Amino acid sequence: MDGGTNSAEPSEVSSPLLSTELQAYAGNDGVECEEKRQKETWSVPPILILTTLVAVSGSYVFGAAVGYSSPAQTGIMDDLNFGVAEYSLFGSILTIGAMFGAIVSGRLADYAGRRAAMGFSEVFCILGWLAIAFSKVYYFIDFISCFSEDAYMTVAYDPVGWWLYVGRLLVGCGMGLLSYVVPVYVAEITPKNLRGGFTSVHQLMICCGASLTYLIGAFFNWRILALIGTIPCLVQLLGLFFIPESPRWLAKFGHWEKSESVLQRLRGKNADVSQEATEIRDFTEALQRETEASIFGLFQLQYLKSLTVGVGLMILQQFGGVNGIVFYASYIFISAGFSGSFGMIAMVAVQIPMTTLGVLLMDKSGRRPLLLISASGTCLGCFLAALSFFLKDLHKLKEVSPILALVGVLVYTGSFSLGMGGIPWIIMSEIFPINVKGSAGSLVTLVSWLCSWIVSYAFNFLMSWSSAGTFFIFSTICGFTVLFVAQLVPETKGRTLEEVQASLKS
């Protein structure tokens, strides 16, 4: 079915709102209307800032989990006698857990609510971090005699280290939920003129989580580092009791008065929310006349562009090599003949400022320009790293090649942080209408984590095959990403979620 007004389909959903929205993109009247809308401003009430911070504290957990495997690698491999294959499994099993989380993320967030989904994710993460921290050595009470004077506590050992894998898997399940629900929730609670910046804080917090984990890991062993990982989980879990549910989720289930009340609270008591509330209500009512699509129901012509953009960006984001580089950054620097610890500190020094710059530019420059610059930078960074390893293999310019590898990884990291890290998740949260958002979000998130698992598991083996070849492959994929963005990705800056979704359906 087509949500537009000019479709010949007898089963279409016609709505004055949809007609108005589609007209906003054609003709001078539509342009003037859109320019007028973009000039609207909202005050930023403290509750909106608090709500966003609580939500994105889950993103910090995401970043800490991704960043954990790099500083913990040496300690775990030494303490538990892990080889490359065992540690590659440990690093990549995070993404396997995330795939499980992704499968249920959309449906859980749709039926239980955005806040409940974030709560479930943090429970998984807390259990996972504790399992990692106490893997291979854990305490238990002799329950047979626990009520007698002979009760005692003993230390047992897990010779295989299964709890390490179980913990990493549980953290991954939590990440799979968080990676979908956090950007969707933030996108649904923020006004259109602030949505890009607020939603991109998701990526900033991922960056902060990974970066601070790198730094903390330089001073603490891997068990303490895992225990520290539970702190942001508890922060979000407690904070969820003080933030409202998404007004668009409330509208989907017919709680119109509560939806408008929450919207008023998020915009400020003096803000006029009547137009936004009416737009949400009309668009939701129109979509409710359509069948709520399952994952297989997404493969229809009306969702084709949204699905292509969402899935395509996730595939290209992951196959560009990000998780291989982030998971094993220390190993890359050492392989290139550079100091692993210095390289990690340099990465932190680049990631946070560049991610912050992306947040500031998101609602000024738009999504597409940042994506194009970011993808071009990742292409260049991978090419420089590939050139470094190529020169090293030829035993030429031995003094220059390590520096070239450092520069390449830093250019890649900075460029990725600027746009490719966060914008695909922002666009994913914007392009799917509410009646398919759960199924579409699950599919897109699942694809992202599946590709992430492939890259993170294969990375060490690819580096053993050819370090230069690995980075040349990543560079080629990043170059293709530039073409994909230029041809297919829409600009969503300054448009409400309903406007974006109506234009894509047409």
PyMOL commands that set and color helices and strands:
alter all, ss='L'
color gray80, all
select helices_A, chain A and resi 16-23+27-38+46-79+84-111+114-133+143-145+162-189+195-217+222-228+230-242+247-252+256-267+274-288+296-298+301-319+322-327+329-335+340-365+367-393+401-420+423-431+437-465+467-488+497-505
alter helices_A, ss='H'
color red, helices_A
select strands_A, chain A and resi 137-141+153-157
alter strands_A, ss='S'
color yellow, strands_A
deselect
rebuild
show_as cartoon
